[in-house]
């Protein structure tokens, strides 16, 4: 989740015929509308994408190098685009801006940031109060359920912990979701995935919520490294907890979707470069699920700046302007120098609400387009009018059946007739929060 509100982009529309909820073709985008039956979605587009003018880049990584290349053309493009933004004529690291010193400009930005974040925190307080009935029920499950194994150590750092959510049914090995939580790279925490863990474990799916260092405790490289270690633990030890090592799905939400995609691509590059490792292999990941993520930092840095995650802070998280390219999966998959690594990627499904103003849904659409152009099987499912928190918090707390949950379960249980039959006969989940409070929470959400 990103604590950052602009007017949402208008949702796409279509008059195409209905298609099944579980995507079956690469490059297809589906739109979920509130009126749609859960058994069907409307096909929006399945275009033949034309080549676009991408960023000319030097090789992203030599076959034996680390995850650290950057292109001068990308930086040039970014500088040119940013100079066209009103009131921002020089780099934040420059010593002058319209007669102001860097110190004066930083003080001014800090003051504005303080006022904006005061409003955000007030909104967050009211939002938390409105969903508090659901929060209490999920927290009780998290702390007292015997099906939750909290704080399992996977590495040497203090934040190298994960939580496991185990199904009550122990009959046979279960599919596994390794989940990286969101939190604007600053407030991420493994317990943010407890609602998802509760839901999926009820459908006989194990969920591993992986914690990682946040900024300023760590920067982007640290977050990717922590996530890789957590994924490695899941791949190598999940069988001890009843998981099926041949059915592991990687998933991330918001900033976690960005981190997880970087971790997946990093490991693919290492494997393609024949870097020896006994940790985990991309081939062990059956599919990647990205929920409300951002995958091109060049196109998001100004958006985040306008919403309160100021450019200077964001660039510090991402280790400077020169590192934006290497942490932009949408750009990296188009780099010819890592074509062999891209070919190793598993099928990818991206989920996004068209009413998301924290990270616009174009972020997922553009990433899906880029993946499709380089031959990766990619699916995009859009949820009409849903915001950043609708799909992950409010909708699940309504109980019954929600679209994202049913789509996830449909992917994971595809090819398992017995599991699909159980899903069809599963009782509706109970409501956790009254509808009036959820509607008001949606209006005051700062995310």
C-alpha positions as CSV (number, residue, x, y, z in Angstrom):
1,X,0.0,0.0,0.0
2,X,1.2,3.5,-0.7
3,X,0.3,6.3,1.7
4,X,0.1,8.7,-1.2
5,X,-4.3,11.2,-4.1
6,X,-4.8,12.3,-7.5
7,X,-7.8,12.0,-9.7
8,X,-8.0,8.3,-10.8
9,X,-7.6,7.6,-14.5
10,X,-10.8,6.9,-16.4
11,X,-11.5,3.1,-16.6
12,X,-11.2,1.4,-19.9
13,X,-14.4,0.2,-21.6
14,X,-15.3,-2.6,-23.9
15,X,-18.1,-4.3,-25.6
16,X,-16.3,-7.5,-26.2
17,X,-17.9,-10.9,-25.5
18,X,-17.6,-12.6,-22.2
19,X,-14.6,-14.8,-21.4
20,X,-13.7,-17.2,-18.5
21,X,-12.2,-15.7,-15.3
22,X,-9.2,-17.9,-15.5
23,X,-7.0,-16.4,-18.2
24,X,-5.8,-18.8,-20.9
25,X,-3.9,-16.8,-23.4
26,X,-0.9,-14.6,-23.3
27,X,-1.2,-10.9,-23.5
28,X,-5.0,-10.9,-22.8
29,X,-6.5,-8.2,-20.6
30,X,-9.7,-8.7,-18.7
31,X,-11.9,-6.2,-17.0
32,X,-13.9,-7.1,-13.9
33,X,-16.9,-4.8,-13.4
34,X,-19.1,-4.8,-10.2
35,X,-22.0,-6.2,-12.2
36,X,-20.0,-9.1,-13.6
37,X,-20.8,-12.6,-12.5
38,X,-17.9,-14.3,-10.8
39,X,-17.9,-17.0,-13.4
40,X,-17.1,-14.6,-16.3
41,X,-15.2,-11.5,-17.3
42,X,-15.5,-9.3,-20.3
43,X,-12.6,-9.3,-22.7
44,X,-11.2,-5.8,-23.1
45,X,-8.4,-6.1,-25.6
46,X,-6.1,-8.7,-27.0
47,X,-4.1,-6.5,-29.4
48,X,-1.1,-7.2,-31.5
49,X,1.2,-4.8,-29.9
50,X,3.4,-2.7,-32.2
51,X,7.0,-2.0,-31.3
52,X,7.4,1.1,-29.3
53,X,10.5,3.4,-29.1
54,X,12.1,2.1,-26.0
55,X,15.1,3.3,-24.1
56,X,18.3,2.5,-25.8
57,X,20.4,0.9,-23.2
58,X,23.9,-0.5,-22.8
59,X,23.8,-4.2,-21.8
60,X,22.0,-4.5,-18.5
61,X,24.3,-7.1,-17.1
62,X,27.3,-9.0,-18.4
63,X,26.8,-12.7,-17.9
64,X,28.9,-12.8,-14.8
65,X,28.2,-9.3,-13.3
66,X,26.0,-8.3,-10.4
67,X,22.5,-6.6,-10.6
68,X,24.0,-3.1,-11.0
69,X,24.1,-1.9,-14.6
70,X,22.6,1.5,-15.6
71,X,22.3,3.2,-18.9
72,X,23.3,6.8,-19.6
73,X,20.4,7.1,-22.2
74,X,17.9,6.2,-19.5
75,X,19.2,8.9,-17.2
76,X,19.2,11.4,-20.1
77,X,15.7,10.6,-20.9
78,X,14.6,11.0,-17.3
79,X,16.4,14.3,-16.9
80,X,14.8,15.6,-20.1
81,X,11.4,14.6,-19.1
82,X,11.7,15.9,-15.5
83,X,13.0,19.3,-16.7
84,X,9.6,19.8,-18.4
85,X,7.8,19.5,-15.1
86,X,6.7,22.8,-13.7
87,X,8.6,24.0,-10.7
88,X,11.3,21.3,-10.9
89,X,14.0,22.5,-13.3
90,X,17.0,20.8,-11.9
91,X,18.0,17.6,-10.2
92,X,17.2,17.4,-6.5
93,X,20.9,17.0,-5.9
94,X,21.7,20.3,-7.6
95,X,23.0,23.3,-5.6
96,X,20.5,25.8,-7.0
97,X,17.0,26.0,-8.2
98,X,15.5,29.3,-9.3
99,X,17.8,31.2,-7.0
100,X,17.2,28.9,-4.0
101,X,20.0,27.0,-2.4
102,X,19.6,23.2,-2.0
103,X,19.2,23.7,1.8
104,X,16.4,26.3,1.3
105,X,14.6,24.1,-1.2
106,X,14.9,21.0,1.0
107,X,13.5,23.0,4.0
108,X,10.6,24.2,1.9
109,X,9.8,20.7,0.6
110,X,10.1,19.2,4.1
111,X,7.6,21.8,5.4
112,X,5.1,20.9,2.6
113,X,5.7,17.2,3.2
114,X,5.0,17.7,6.9
115,X,1.6,19.3,6.3
116,X,0.7,16.7,3.7
117,X,1.7,13.8,5.9
118,X,-0.2,15.2,8.8
119,X,-3.4,15.0,6.7
120,X,-2.4,11.5,5.5
121,X,-2.0,10.3,9.1
122,X,-5.3,11.8,10.1
123,X,-6.9,10.0,7.2
124,X,-5.1,6.8,8.1
125,X,-6.4,7.1,11.7
126,X,-10.0,7.5,10.6
127,X,-9.6,4.7,8.0
128,X,-8.1,2.4,10.6
129,X,-11.0,3.2,13.0
130,X,-13.6,2.3,10.4
131,X,-12.1,-1.1,9.5
132,X,-11.2,-1.8,13.2
133,X,-13.9,-4.5,13.7
134,X,-12.3,-6.5,10.9
135,X,-8.8,-5.8,12.1
136,X,-9.6,-7.2,15.6
137,X,-10.9,-10.4,14.1
138,X,-8.0,-10.9,11.9
139,X,-5.5,-10.0,14.7
140,X,-7.1,-12.5,17.0
141,X,-6.6,-15.2,14.3
142,X,-3.0,-14.0,13.7
143,X,-2.0,-14.2,17.4
144,X,-4.0,-17.1,18.7
145,X,-4.6,-19.5,15.8
146,X,-2.6,-22.7,15.9
147,X,-2.5,-22.6,12.1
148,X,-0.3,-19.5,12.1
149,X,3.4,-20.0,12.6
150,X,4.8,-16.5,13.3
151,X,8.4,-15.3,13.0
152,X,10.1,-18.2,11.3
153,X,13.8,-17.1,10.8
154,X,15.1,-17.3,7.2
155,X,18.2,-15.1,7.4
156,X,20.7,-13.2,9.5
157,X,19.1,-9.8,9.5
158,X,16.6,-8.8,12.3
159,X,13.8,-8.5,9.7
160,X,14.5,-11.8,8.1
161,X,11.4,-13.5,9.4
162,X,8.3,-14.9,7.8
163,X,4.8,-16.1,8.9
164,X,3.2,-19.3,7.7
165,X,-0.5,-19.8,7.4
166,X,-1.4,-23.5,7.2
167,X,-4.7,-25.1,6.2
168,X,-6.5,-27.2,8.8
169,X,-6.8,-30.0,6.2
170,X,-3.4,-31.8,6.2
171,X,-4.4,-34.5,3.6
172,X,-1.6,-34.3,1.1
173,X,0.9,-31.6,0.1
174,X,-0.7,-28.2,-0.5
175,X,0.1,-25.4,-3.0
176,X,2.0,-22.5,-1.6
177,X,1.9,-18.7,-2.1
178,X,5.1,-16.9,-1.2
179,X,3.8,-13.3,-0.5
180,X,5.8,-10.0,-0.4
181,X,3.7,-7.3,1.4
182,X,3.4,-3.7,0.3
183,X,4.1,-0.6,2.4
184,X,5.7,2.1,0.1
185,X,9.1,0.5,0.8
186,X,8.9,2.2,4.2
187,X,6.2,0.6,6.3
188,X,6.0,-2.9,4.9
189,X,5.4,-5.7,7.5
190,X,4.7,-9.4,7.2
191,X,1.5,-9.2,9.2
192,X,-0.1,-7.0,6.5
193,X,-0.7,-10.3,4.7
194,X,-2.7,-11.9,7.5
195,X,-6.1,-11.3,5.8
196,X,-4.9,-13.0,2.6
197,X,-3.3,-15.8,4.6
198,X,-6.6,-16.4,6.5
199,X,-8.6,-16.5,3.3
200,X,-6.3,-18.7,1.2
201,X,-5.6,-21.2,4.0
202,X,-9.4,-21.8,4.2
203,X,-9.1,-23.1,0.6
204,X,-6.2,-25.5,1.4
205,X,-3.4,-23.1,0.2
206,X,-0.4,-22.4,2.4
207,X,0.7,-18.8,2.5
208,X,4.2,-17.6,3.5
209,X,4.3,-13.8,4.2
210,X,7.9,-12.7,3.9
211,X,9.2,-9.8,5.9
212,X,12.1,-7.6,4.7
213,X,14.1,-4.5,5.7
214,X,12.3,-1.2,5.1
215,X,13.9,2.2,4.4
216,X,15.9,3.6,6.1
217,X,16.9,0.3,7.6
218,X,17.7,-0.8,4.1
219,X,17.5,0.3,0.5
220,X,16.2,-1.4,-2.6
221,X,19.1,-3.8,-3.0
222,X,18.6,-5.0,0.6
223,X,14.9,-5.5,0.1
224,X,15.5,-7.6,-3.0
225,X,18.2,-9.6,-1.3
226,X,15.9,-10.3,1.8
227,X,13.1,-11.3,-0.5
228,X,15.4,-13.7,-2.4
229,X,16.4,-15.3,0.9
230,X,12.8,-15.6,2.0
231,X,11.8,-17.2,-1.3
232,X,14.8,-19.6,-1.0
233,X,13.6,-20.7,2.5
234,X,10.1,-21.4,1.1
235,X,11.4,-23.4,-1.9
236,X,13.8,-25.5,0.2
237,X,11.8,-26.0,3.5
238,X,8.1,-25.7,2.7
239,X,7.7,-29.5,2.4
240,X,8.5,-29.7,6.1
241,X,5.2,-27.8,6.7
242,X,3.1,-29.8,4.3
243,X,3.7,-27.7,1.2
244,X,4.2,-28.9,-2.3
245,X,7.6,-27.7,-3.6
246,X,6.4,-28.3,-7.1
247,X,3.5,-25.8,-6.7
248,X,5.0,-22.6,-5.4
249,X,3.5,-19.2,-6.5
250,X,5.3,-15.9,-6.0
251,X,3.0,-12.9,-5.2
252,X,3.5,-9.3,-4.2
253,X,1.2,-6.4,-3.5
254,X,1.9,-2.7,-4.3
255,X,5.6,-2.0,-3.4
256,X,5.9,-5.8,-2.6
257,X,4.9,-6.5,-6.2
258,X,7.7,-4.4,-7.4
259,X,10.2,-6.0,-5.0
260,X,9.1,-9.5,-5.8
261,X,9.4,-8.9,-9.6
262,X,12.9,-7.5,-9.1
263,X,13.8,-10.6,-7.1
264,X,12.4,-12.9,-9.7
265,X,14.3,-11.1,-12.5
266,X,17.5,-10.9,-10.5
267,X,17.5,-14.7,-10.0
268,X,16.7,-15.3,-13.7
269,X,19.7,-13.2,-14.7
270,X,21.9,-15.1,-12.3
271,X,20.8,-18.4,-13.7
272,X,21.2,-17.3,-17.3
273,X,24.7,-16.2,-16.4
274,X,25.4,-19.6,-15.0
275,X,26.0,-18.2,-11.5
276,X,26.2,-21.1,-9.1
277,X,23.6,-21.0,-6.3
278,X,22.0,-23.6,-4.1
279,X,19.3,-21.2,-2.9
280,X,16.4,-21.4,-5.4
281,X,15.6,-21.6,-9.0
282,X,13.2,-19.6,-11.2
283,X,11.9,-22.9,-12.5
284,X,10.5,-23.7,-9.0
285,X,8.1,-20.8,-9.3
286,X,4.9,-22.0,-11.0
287,X,3.6,-18.4,-11.7
288,X,4.1,-14.8,-10.5
289,X,1.1,-12.8,-9.3
290,X,1.5,-9.0,-9.2
291,X,-1.2,-7.0,-7.4
292,X,-1.4,-3.2,-7.8
293,X,2.3,-3.0,-8.5
294,X,4.6,-0.5,-10.3
295,X,7.2,-1.7,-12.6
296,X,8.7,1.4,-14.3
297,X,10.2,3.8,-11.8
298,X,10.9,6.5,-14.4
299,X,7.1,6.8,-15.1
300,X,6.2,6.7,-11.3
301,X,8.7,9.0,-9.6
302,X,6.8,12.2,-10.4
303,X,3.5,10.6,-9.5
304,X,4.8,9.6,-6.1
305,X,6.3,13.0,-5.6
306,X,2.9,14.7,-6.2
307,X,1.3,12.4,-3.7
308,X,3.7,13.0,-0.8
309,X,6.5,10.4,-1.4
310,X,8.9,13.1,-2.3
311,X,11.5,12.6,-5.0
312,X,14.5,13.0,-2.7
313,X,13.1,10.3,-0.4
314,X,12.2,8.0,-3.3
315,X,15.6,8.3,-4.9
316,X,17.2,7.5,-1.6
317,X,15.2,4.4,-1.3
318,X,16.1,3.4,-4.9
319,X,19.8,4.2,-4.3
320,X,19.9,7.3,-6.5
321,X,18.7,8.4,-9.9
322,X,21.2,6.3,-11.6
323,X,19.6,3.1,-10.2
324,X,16.1,3.7,-11.5
325,X,16.7,1.6,-14.6
326,X,18.0,-1.5,-12.9
327,X,15.0,-1.5,-10.5
328,X,12.5,-1.1,-13.3
329,X,11.4,-4.6,-14.5
330,X,9.4,-3.2,-17.4
331,X,12.5,-1.8,-18.9
332,X,14.8,-4.7,-18.0
333,X,12.8,-7.4,-19.7
334,X,13.2,-5.4,-22.9
335,X,17.0,-5.3,-22.6
336,X,18.4,-7.6,-25.4
337,X,21.5,-8.4,-23.3
338,X,19.4,-10.5,-20.8
339,X,17.1,-12.2,-23.4
340,X,18.2,-15.6,-22.1
341,X,17.2,-14.6,-18.6
342,X,13.8,-13.3,-19.7
343,X,13.1,-16.6,-21.4
344,X,13.3,-18.3,-17.9
345,X,10.5,-16.3,-16.4
346,X,7.3,-18.2,-15.3
347,X,3.8,-17.2,-16.5
348,X,2.9,-13.8,-15.0
349,X,-0.6,-12.6,-14.0
350,X,-1.1,-8.9,-13.1
351,X,-4.1,-7.7,-11.1
352,X,-5.1,-4.0,-10.8
353,X,-8.1,-1.8,-10.0
354,X,-8.9,0.8,-12.6
355,X,-9.8,3.3,-9.8
356,X,-6.3,3.0,-8.2
357,X,-4.8,6.4,-7.7
358,X,-1.8,5.3,-5.5
359,X,-0.3,3.4,-8.5
360,X,-2.3,3.9,-11.7
361,X,-3.4,0.7,-13.5
362,X,-1.4,1.7,-16.5
363,X,1.7,0.5,-14.6
364,X,0.4,-3.1,-14.8
365,X,-0.9,-2.7,-18.3
366,X,2.4,-1.4,-19.6
367,X,4.4,-4.2,-17.9
368,X,2.0,-6.8,-19.4
369,X,2.5,-5.3,-22.8
370,X,6.3,-5.3,-22.4
371,X,6.3,-9.0,-21.3
372,X,4.1,-10.0,-24.2
373,X,6.4,-8.3,-26.7
374,X,9.4,-10.3,-25.5
375,X,7.5,-13.6,-25.5
376,X,6.7,-14.0,-21.8
377,X,3.2,-15.4,-21.1
378,X,1.5,-12.5,-19.3
379,X,-2.1,-11.9,-18.3
380,X,-3.7,-8.7,-17.1
381,X,-7.0,-8.6,-15.1
382,X,-8.5,-5.2,-14.3
383,X,-11.2,-4.6,-11.6
384,X,-13.4,-1.8,-12.7
385,X,-13.5,1.2,-10.4
386,X,-11.6,-0.6,-7.6
387,X,-9.0,1.4,-5.6
388,X,-5.6,0.4,-4.2
389,X,-7.2,-0.8,-0.9
390,X,-10.5,-2.1,-2.3
391,X,-9.1,-5.2,-3.8
392,X,-6.8,-6.0,-0.8
393,X,-8.8,-4.8,2.2
394,X,-12.4,-3.6,1.8
395,X,-13.6,-6.3,-0.6
396,X,-12.2,-9.2,1.4
397,X,-13.8,-7.7,4.6
398,X,-17.2,-7.7,2.9
399,X,-17.3,-11.5,3.1
400,X,-19.1,-13.6,0.5
401,X,-17.1,-13.9,-2.7
402,X,-14.8,-11.2,-4.0
403,X,-13.3,-11.1,-7.5
404,X,-9.6,-11.1,-6.7
405,X,-9.8,-13.9,-4.3
406,X,-11.8,-16.1,-6.7
407,X,-9.4,-15.3,-9.5
408,X,-6.3,-16.2,-7.4
409,X,-7.9,-19.5,-6.2
410,X,-8.9,-20.3,-9.8
411,X,-5.3,-19.9,-11.0
412,X,-3.8,-21.9,-8.2
413,X,-6.3,-24.8,-8.4
414,X,-6.4,-24.9,-12.2
415,X,-5.9,-28.5,-13.2
416,X,-7.0,-29.9,-9.9
417,X,-10.6,-31.1,-10.4
418,X,-11.0,-32.1,-6.7
419,X,-9.9,-28.7,-5.4
420,X,-12.1,-26.9,-7.9
421,X,-15.1,-28.9,-6.8
422,X,-14.4,-28.0,-3.2
423,X,-14.1,-24.3,-4.2
424,X,-17.5,-24.5,-5.9
425,X,-19.1,-25.8,-2.8
426,X,-17.3,-23.7,-0.3
427,X,-19.6,-21.6,2.0
428,X,-19.5,-17.8,1.6
429,X,-17.0,-16.2,3.9
430,X,-18.4,-14.1,6.7
431,X,-18.6,-10.4,6.7
432,X,-16.0,-8.7,9.0
433,X,-17.1,-5.0,8.8
434,X,-20.6,-3.4,8.2
435,X,-21.0,-2.1,4.7
436,X,-21.6,1.5,5.7
437,X,-18.3,1.6,7.5
438,X,-16.5,0.1,4.5
439,X,-18.0,2.7,2.2
440,X,-16.9,5.5,4.4
441,X,-13.4,3.9,4.8
442,X,-13.1,3.9,1.1
443,X,-13.7,7.6,1.0
444,X,-11.2,8.6,3.7
445,X,-8.5,6.1,2.7
446,X,-5.2,7.9,2.2
447,X,-3.9,5.2,0.0
